Each structure stands twice: as structure tokens, then as C-alpha cells.
Amino acid sequence: MTPRMTTAAPDRDRTTTPILWVDAEPDRLQRDLTEVADFAPDLMYYPPNSDSRIPHGGWKGELPRWPFDRPVPEGLDALIGAAGLPVEVVYRAAYPMVPPIIYPLDPVPTFEEWTQTTWHVAPGGSLCLLRSVGAWLPEASITELLAKAAGWRIEYALMKAGVIDQMSVNGIVSDPAHDHLIARAASRQTDLDEEDHDADGPH
């Protein structure tokens, strides 16, 4: 008589806990902590599950105003002020295979700007800093995206001032073609602010 084979019933009470990227990639986490501290010391790291908006961890704080290897253009203070761009950087579960998401906090793009590629803003209000999905390389430094975000702040101001009608393909981070427009944009923005002030004032 052939013995009957039996199969153990699956343990329905057993649960699997997903491995967080910070546990799977501890060297990458340490690299990010070091590089971001050097590039943007005003950003604060939030570990996973410390904030409901960033369940996989991220950063909040202010980016450097002009973190580029060339002289600060004339008029930058008048155009964007003395502060850098405040952002929220959100890691995703599959990081570093996929890039983090960066949200600008001031200025915040309008809903209309979300729908127009000229503003480099994705639906939902995050920044569109890569030309394609495959443009991100897992070994790339997160500071490359942070630098692009800092550049986006300046080009956004150029767009608002009306001196350009679309943001540059590579971004001001590596393309100085728009540097000379910053003083013109600052002057135009000052004129626009004065017009608004006059319109709101007593007649």
C-alpha cells in the first residue's frame, strides 16, 4: 500500500514585513546623509514612518539659493530674495532604483501650471527634473536632483517675470544661457510689483 502524501496547511497567521530601503541599502542611506549635509545643510532628514507624508523617509528644509560653480548673477537677490527654495523630498519604497519626489513649498506651482510641460511641474505639484523616466541612474547622487530643484526656483521666477516662455531642457544648473536674464527679470518683477501696489492703493 502506497502511503498517502500530505501537504502542510499554510500558516495563515504568518505575516511578512516588507524590508524598508534604508535597511536594504544602509550604505546608500549613509551616503545620502553625508552628501546632503554637505550640499544643503539646511535640510533635515526624516527617517521612515516619522511623518505620514513621507512613509519611506525624506528631507524637509531649504535648498541653497545658488549652488552652482559659476558667479552669482546680478539681480538674483531682487528676483528671488536672500533665501533658498523650501522643499519636501520624499523617498519612495524602491529608492535608489527610482528617484525621490521633490515638492516645492514656496512658491507652490498653481494647478494650471501642473498641466503645462513648460513649467517642469508634474501632476500633483512635484517637480519634473528628469527628461525621461530612464534618465535617473540608481548610482546617481541625490544632490544632482537637489541642485536641479534649486535651479528650477530661479527659472520659475524667470517664467513669472515673463522673460522666458519655457524652462530650459537641461536646467539652469548646467546651462548658463539664462543667467543674463536674471537682472532683466528682477527689474521687470519690480515694475510688476509697483503696478500691483498702485492698483491696490487709494485712487
Secondary structure as GFF3:
##gff-version 3
##sequence-region A 1 203
A	DSSP	alpha_helix	21	24	.	.	.	ID=ss1
A	DSSP	alpha_helix	26	39	.	.	.	ID=ss2
A	DSSP	beta_strand	43	46	.	.	.	ID=ss3
A	DSSP	beta_strand	58	62	.	.	.	ID=ss4
A	DSSP	alpha_helix	76	80	.	.	.	ID=ss5
A	DSSP	beta_strand	86	90	.	.	.	ID=ss6
A	DSSP	beta_strand	101	104	.	.	.	ID=ss7
A	DSSP	alpha_helix	111	114	.	.	.	ID=ss8
A	DSSP	three_ten_helix	117	119	.	.	.	ID=ss9
A	DSSP	three_ten_helix	133	135	.	.	.	ID=ss10
A	DSSP	alpha_helix	142	161	.	.	.	ID=ss11
A	DSSP	three_ten_helix	176	178	.	.	.	ID=ss12
A	DSSP	alpha_helix	181	200	.	.	.	ID=ss13
###
